[in-house]
Amino acid sequence: MEATAVSLARSVLDVVLSSVGPAVADEVARFLGVPKEVQFIRNELEMMQAFIKTASSSLHPDAAAAAGGGDNDILRTWVKQVRDLAYDIEDCLLDFALYAARISSSPTGSSWLRPGPLAARRRIADRIRELKASVEELNQLRLRYHIVVDDHHHPSRTAWVTVPHPLDGADEFRRRLRKQLGLGLGAAAGDDQNVIQDYLREKRYIIMVDDLLSQEEWDQIWQVLKPLNNKGSVVIVTTRRKDVAGHCAGLAPEEHGHVYRTPNYTLPEDMKPHISRILKGCWGLPLAISTIGGLLANRPKTGMEWKKLHEHLGVELESDQLQDITKVLVSSYHGLPYHLKPIFLYLSIFPENNEIRRTRLLRRWIAEGYIANNRDMPVEVVGERFFNELINRSMIQSSKVNHGLKVDRCRVHGMMLHIILSKSIDENQLFVIKKHCNEVPQSKIRHLVVNRWKKRDEKLENINLSLIRSLTVFGECPASLITPEMRMLRVLDLEDMANLKNEDLKHIGKLRHLRYLGLRGTDISKLPSSLQNLLYLETLDIQDTQVTQLPDGIAKLEKLRYLLAGVNFSRDLLQKMPQFGMENHNSNLLGNLASCLYCYNAQSCEISGMDQFSVMVPEGIEKLRNLHMLSVVNVRKSKDVAGKLERLTNLQRLGVTGLGQEEGKELWNSIKNLNRLQRLEVRSESLDFLVNNKDIDATPPKYLVSLRLCGLLDELPVWIKSLNDLTKVKLIGTQLKQDDIHRLKDLRNLASLGLWEKSYKEKSLIFNDGTFRKLIFLDIDGLEIIETVNIEKGAMPELQQLWVNRCQKLSDDDNGLSGVLHLLNLNELVLKKCGPKEKLVQLLQRQLSTHVKRPNFLVGKSISPTSSEASTSTATQTG
């Protein structure tokens, strides 16, 4: 029996209890006259939360099996009822808070005696009394059916331990094994060993030791495993080395060790695409590969047969032959602590093979209330920790690494997604509509997903939208789906939705509880003025849309934390901008004239090509004191706005365009007071104000970790050498020289450097001995006149990835890209869209064949790789 209902209930209860704090309770008592009812609900919720915490272990599969399952079914049903009641209580409190805020901000005062507020007051008071009665009824049910829990913890007897590299001795493995067994942490190493032995002494168990790299690592691990009993138990080791496998098998007692490896079998060419798709679905899990391999071995070796297996893998998971995989994955899910289960279950919203952006996920978690403040720790930091826990537990896989920084995107293993999707649907939390709507559930739906809707003009019918917390659309969307009926909606995520029209958002202002509005990558060009009604809105993501003007009144959204707009900082940014993309001055003038022909008033004529890829700074921007991110905004026509930015003291990321010499000075004076600023992006036709202003040279930003510059810059400012926290630099259109590259050489934490289109104007680029000591990723793209890249011995000793794209004039000889063999940690070299370079390619292939790490060499015309699949490829790609 699973504990999904418990986790969801506890998650909801956490949010409700944080809402029913003393301040809220006082307001409810004063306005509604129900202080006793509110206090009763609060006390009962606290007791329910404590009860459910204990129930978590009772609903563990091992405990369910031991108890026969009947009592657990009753407990699980009761817990689901608690969860639904907690949702209802939260809805009621949110309604109250909304009405209270509206009345207190009314210009006529805070009187509740007018007809509208008075009716709302009575409705909410009556609802609270109903909820109190429901709480009492639930308690009576618990007593009537004798619902009790066993507080004895029942940890799983399947432990999967991934070997860390480097492995810091046997003690490190003991700690990891003890944690996997759910036995807590010991005070000392000896205590760890004793606790493990006591727990496993009379049990049969399976221990998976994953990703062993050396015989020395096994010798350390064997110190932990050897003293354990041998009552038919199994230890499975996965390794990429034949000698390590043999060493492990040789140490097994009574010669029971066996080595399993790939047989000498050549797969026919026409079968390779099918096996590639199946292997991709296994995501490198040894047990999945082994089990499915055995399944395929007993089936006809035809393309159609293997194609059917891939298409129906979800159903196959329920078969007896694949039950072992399912059991391991389900055990991994149940092994999560309660606070991770709801947020992991939340990933069932995203389709299979969907790359989920980390920031999108974190902001949605926060908007849903899954991430609460941990003492003085911001919700963003708590959310990052939870995300990293899921990565470290291999519950989600990294699909793109933000070089030297954080995991940027993730995926859920296809098999695991099938499991959590079914759990979400079973718990009445999620309803997924694919192509068209057939059977509509009668129960309460909290999360609605529309996936690949068939026709835009086809309406969605028969679904109760009043309780939906999130609406997510992939592909197209039914007509008029966004309605005032979705009054409890917190998350509206329409990112990359096809054919989204401005009029589809006409009711947006009536979704008063909305916290997350994601319109990134859509065709939206104008936001409705009613957006100012969304007083709880925390995230407004209109990046890569056609919106250049925010509606009046947006400064009222004082809870706004993330305002993301404009076009993303990408390699082809200059090509999108007329004044940079034109080949000469005359064509530039022609481009500006053409732009003006489309102007409908004088104000529009002032917008330059660069300004089209940002939004004008809203009036009263300084009132949005909770802003953490503001990017990309245009300060060209807003008086003193660059100076007002200093009041946004919570800003961590800022992107600005429309800067002249005076605005640049004001901006820098503001930045001096933004002590939390970590990421800065500046775009301007000329960036000379960064160098020619004495005040700027004297006071650089303090804690920048990321710097993006787009625009002409004769030289890098001197102060850039003092940015010791700087980890990532991207440059476009700066027209720098070798001396400027030299200024970056000693930045002690610089891990990623992007030299993109027109950022460098000399024919030769040199990386000297002893420079760029921490650089991991070097991305050279669109340097049209560069002929040679020379890497001296001792330069960039930590470099792992080197990408060279769109450098057509690169020499087709050993001078074109020299010194690659000096990069001892290199694991990937990309050379693409550089024209015919047969001699250079052959030279590099010979060099890399002798390289200690045998790096991947990707060659051809295709776009440079961005996913982990590309970076782990072992074949040279051409074409």
Secondary structure, DSSP 4 states (H G I P E B T S, - for coil): ---HHHHHHHHHHHHHHHHS-HHHHHHHHHHHS-HHHHHHHHHHHHHHHHHHHHHHHHTSHHHHHHHTSHHHHHHHHHHHHHHHHHHHHHHHHHHHHHHHHHHHT-TT-S---SHHHHHHHHHHHHHHHHHHHHHHHHHHHHHHTT----------SEEEEEPPSS--HHHHHHHHHHHHTT----SSHHHHHHHHHHHHTT---EEEEEEE--HHHHHHHHHHHTTS--SS-EEEEEES-HHHHHHHHHTSGGG--------S-PPPGGGHHHHHHHHHHHTT-HHHHHHHHHHHHTS---HHHHHHHHHTHHHHTTSGGGHHHHHHHHHHHHTS-TTTHHHHHGGGGSPTTPPEEHHHHHHHHHHHT-S--BTTB-HHHHHHHHHHHHHHTTSSEEEEE-TTS-EEEEE--HHHHHHHHHHHHHTT-EEEEESS-----SS--SEEEEES-S-TTSPP-S---TT-SEEEEES---TT---TT-TT--EEE-TT-TT--GGGGTTGGG-TT--EEE-TTS------GGGGG-TT--EEE-TTSS--SPPTTGGG-TT--EEE-S----TTHHHHSHHHHSSSHHHHHHHHHHHHHT-SSHHHHT--TGGGGSEEPPTTGGG-TT-SEEEEEE-TTSTTHHHHGGG-TT-SEEEEE---HHHHHHHHHHHTT-TT--EEEEEEEE-THHHH-HHHHH---SS-SEEEEEEE-SS--GGGGG-TT--EEEEES--B-HHHHHHHTT-TT--EEEE-TTSB-SSEEEE-TT--TT--EEEEE--TT--EEEE-TTSSTT--EEEEES-TT--SSTTTEE-GGG-TT--EEEEESS---HHHHHHHHHHHHTSTT--EEEEESSPPP-SHHHHT--S-B--
